[in-house]
Amino acid sequence: MASRGASPSSTSSTLSCITVQTGKHSNSRSSMSASPPTSTPPTSQGDEASIVSDATKMEPLVEAKEEPSTPQPQTKEHAAAEQTPEAPKSEGTRRSARSSRASVTTYNVQILAGTAIHTPTKYLEQHHKNVLHKPSESDLVDGAGHNSDKVHKNGLSKPDSEDTDDPVEEQLATETAQAAQRRRSSRQVDLRKEAARNLVAAGEAVAQKGQALFNTGKQTVQHILRSTATDSRAKESDKSVTGTTLKRACPSTAPTPDEDEEEVEPGKVVVKSKTKKWLQQGLYVGQHRDFEARLSETQNRMRRKSKQVHENKTLPLPMFAGERLLKTDPRKEWRDFKLPFDTYSPLNRKVKVDGWQKLQKNRFVGEASALWKRDKQDASSCSCSPEDGCGESCHNRVMSYECDSSNCKLTSEHCGNRPFAELRKRAKGNRYDYGVEVMETEDRGYGVRAMRTFEPHQIIVEYAGEIITQAECERRMRFEYKKNKCYYLMSFDNKMIIDATRGTIARFVNHSCEPNCEMNKLVVGGEPRMALFAGPRGIMTGEELTYDYNFDPFSSKNIQECRCGTESCRGVLGPKPKDWKKLTASAIIAGTKRKIQEVLGSSRGSVSAPNSPQKKRKIATIANSELTKTKKVLAETAATREKAEKDAAEHAAQIASREARASRRSTISKKSQILRRRTRTSLPVPLLKSKKQSPVSVKTHRSVPKPGALKPINRASRLASRVMKRNVRVLKGKNRSLPPARTPRTPANPPLDSSSPNITSSSLRSASGASKLKQTKLQFRPLGRDIISDPLDSPMTSDDDEDDSTMREFAAPPSRRGNKRPTTANSVKKTINRSVRGTKRMVGVAKAGAGLGFKGMGGLNEGGSGSTIRMITGADD
Ligand SMILES: C[S@@+](CC[C@H](N)C(=O)[O-])C[C@H]1O[C@@H](n2cnc3c(N)ncnc32)[C@H](O)[C@@H]1O
């Protein structure tokens, strides 16, 4: 135990378990020694001193006091209760302390070793303060009032120089401090752990509370939303309801979910929670992944519905969406795979069009509304089954009626004939959903391109604008749009016109001779509407949308060059050039008739005889002006024809010279082949190889006449080329009647027949015989008649001669008709009828009651060519 006593553990300040026998240490010596900075129990210390003995700095006081004191007997218990530690100061004291320690009954080794961790905190704190903590002021000043400058700056008491001469004590003090430090650290760790545990528990509790609060809040908000929606309707009629709403809005009065349902029920207003709207752009927007090209649109839709596949529309990959492009298509409707237009060449997103006033739906202007025959629309209904899905055989579809709840039993999910309803839905989406935008073209002004894909025959955009009468249309063209280059006029129903100058984006869709869209008209809810639909090939993202304008040029002035750039381009917007005359003539007929009708005031269709001199004069004036106009048109037509013929002549000349060259080449090669063959056969090989010898050998052979060999061929070729040259000269100069340049040479339209002496390889072949040359020469005659008919010499009707004379009379200047002007009613009528008849024959169309000068403007419900939807261009002459 003695060695143990010298050990650091003996310096433990934890005295609770230490019992020290102090009876033997009444000697004041012990009290003389400065108390080490430990709480080793003093062996002799008065009660007073013991009160302050817990501080090392009290040692001098103890020392001072103990000097005169007499040892007082102390019981073991008393000493322990007083707990007045006092460390020995000197070796003697130490020794005596050791000896006294011999009487110590128990030591808590753990405590002495500083490893006990369960020492009561209160006790520890009280005693550690003495050792470790920085002393408080009260500590620094001892009871005697002198400053404790012996306190070590790290908080440990520093023994006086006279007191610290004992290294053991010094060491003890240090060790005590270290032990205390260790205990403190371990205790701190414990405290931290405990604090952490507490924090976690507290956090969990808070989280639970928060969750509960959140749930309550959520219910409250939902309830408020519902009740607000319900009440807002009744707000105006019932103010008390508003009060209730406000009350309900208070979170504190949030009802339970059951209450919710009860309250929502009466109003039957259910506010749906908002769903996330995905931006549908990128590859294949609008294209369904599981689209099966073999099935119709409706069947596809049905299939999708039955499958209930949730389709990821964001960037579907070509492996899904492009499948139908790669598969064998039974309908042979192929499309090239294309990357979206702006993947590598981004375009300006928005083209701003000046002066375009948008209209989203048709609007009647002026008299149009009054004149619109609403009861004209016949009702149509279908009896399709859900399996049919209002497909190809749907009666409404066939009749160009859109299905709706009134004429179709199917629901909108099962019915496939509701394109305008689909469009309405789509229009609510974003612009990618809507799927079209204005673009700028290189040489055709603005155009429209797709920003998504469209299935074959899928609706794209409505053609809507102002619905105007023909009279209004004429007025606008004459005055308002006089200087315009583009017109946005479309023939419509009831002989009216949609003027999309103020209208939808569809007005910017350009013409193409090989279009990818179609303009169709449907009756929707009893009213006709027009829209652009995808063609049978469908539309890919980025494609420019086009349709065939089927342009009615209205006047030869307005025939426009087509720049669609397709292989089968007709060269002009509208019908083929040879149909121009038909159109202009029919326009003249219609115009003349209209004017005469106006003068006569008769009902449409018939021209009755004028019965007043005034009317007669008027009709005569009209007839004259119409004559002048007709002449003008004919002159224009002739000019156009001339131009076409000139082009054709140039083209023919090119062909002829090419063929001549080819024939010459073939003749020469044949000749040389024959010569070579002969040389080879007749001459020895070395001679043939010798350059010097070869001319001689040829000469030799030439001099040998062979009947029917070279001479006739030479002559024929020379003659043929002479004939060709002559033909070309004729074609270039005098003769203008040749086929148009772009007439395709198909089996159905052979370029030449036996009576057509144009220069071809066959004619050249026939020219190889001298006997046929004469025939070829004689057969040559102008071709123009066969291709482009002259209005003054029309071959279109069987009674050519009669028509010719009629036309000549009609078209000829008055002087040629003996300056006779029609003066009587009969003669006027005769003249008009004759001219009308003649013109009709000329153009080969007899469209009775064609109307007011617009061919095909009657729309779909009219007879004749009225079933054609046409764009209209230009003003009447
Ligand atoms: C209905 S607008 C079409 C939109 C027009 N490009 C624009 O910029 O407003 C019809 C006019 O466009 C032009 N156009 C349309 N397609 C054309 C084509 N294939 N070739 C030449 N011009 C065309 C013609 O000037 C025509 O009169």
The ligand as a MOL file (V3000), in Angstrom:
LIG
                    3D

  0  0  0     0  0            999 V3000
M  V30 BEGIN CTAB
M  V30 COUNTS 27 29 0 0 0
M  V30 BEGIN ATOM
M  V30 1 C -52.2440 31.6820 -100.2850 0
M  V30 2 S -50.7900 32.5020 -100.6190 0 CHG=1
M  V30 3 C -49.6080 31.5110 -99.8650 0
M  V30 4 C -48.7450 32.2590 -98.8950 0
M  V30 5 C -47.8100 33.1910 -99.5360 0
M  V30 6 N -46.6110 32.5070 -99.9390 0
M  V30 7 C -47.4650 34.3430 -98.6230 0
M  V30 8 O -46.2830 34.7000 -98.5030 0
M  V30 9 O -48.3280 34.8900 -98.0300 0 CHG=-1
M  V30 10 C -50.6760 32.1850 -102.3180 0
M  V30 11 C -49.5380 32.8860 -102.9720 0
M  V30 12 O -48.3150 32.3320 -102.6170 0
M  V30 13 C -47.4530 32.2330 -103.7400 0
M  V30 14 N -47.2050 30.8240 -104.0090 0
M  V30 15 C -47.7400 29.7930 -103.3790 0
M  V30 16 N -47.2560 28.6370 -103.8400 0
M  V30 17 C -46.4000 28.9330 -104.8220 0
M  V30 18 C -45.5890 28.1660 -105.7060 0
M  V30 19 N -45.5730 26.8530 -105.6660 0
M  V30 20 N -44.8420 28.8210 -106.5870 0
M  V30 21 C -44.8440 30.1600 -106.6320 0
M  V30 22 N -45.5710 30.9330 -105.8380 0
M  V30 23 C -46.3530 30.3410 -104.9350 0
M  V30 24 C -48.2010 32.8440 -104.8800 0
M  V30 25 O -47.7950 34.1650 -104.9800 0
M  V30 26 C -49.6230 32.7630 -104.4370 0
M  V30 27 O -50.3830 33.7950 -104.9790 0
M  V30 END ATOM
M  V30 BEGIN BOND
M  V30 1 1 1 2
M  V30 2 1 2 3
M  V30 3 1 2 10
M  V30 4 1 3 4
M  V30 5 1 4 5
M  V30 6 1 5 6
M  V30 7 1 5 7
M  V30 8 2 7 8
M  V30 9 1 7 9
M  V30 10 1 10 11
M  V30 11 1 11 12
M  V30 12 1 11 26
M  V30 13 1 12 13
M  V30 14 1 13 14
M  V30 15 1 13 24
M  V30 16 1 14 15
M  V30 17 1 14 23
M  V30 18 2 15 16
M  V30 19 1 16 17
M  V30 20 1 17 18
M  V30 21 2 17 23
M  V30 22 1 18 19
M  V30 23 2 18 20
M  V30 24 1 20 21
M  V30 25 2 21 22
M  V30 26 1 22 23
M  V30 27 1 24 25
M  V30 28 1 24 26
M  V30 29 1 26 27
M  V30 END BOND
M  V30 END CTAB
M  END
